[in-house]
Amino acid sequence: MGMEDKAAHQAEDLKGKAKEATGKATRNERLEDEGKGDQRSAALKGAGDKAKDATRDAKDAFKKK
């Protein structure tokens, strides 16, 4: 996918890591869990983007033949 999508997913992951660390430091389980959720969301979106890229690449490979 586009660089904007990848950057957005990475930013979401970093935001999640910061929330998780803040939650741990302040013993705020809700904030820690929210951070973990943000990280999982970013990972799933990244995996979806990779699958789309692989599908597009395979499609392009067949077009070249």
Secondary structure as UniProt FT lines:
FT   HELIX           3..26
FT   HELIX           29..64
//
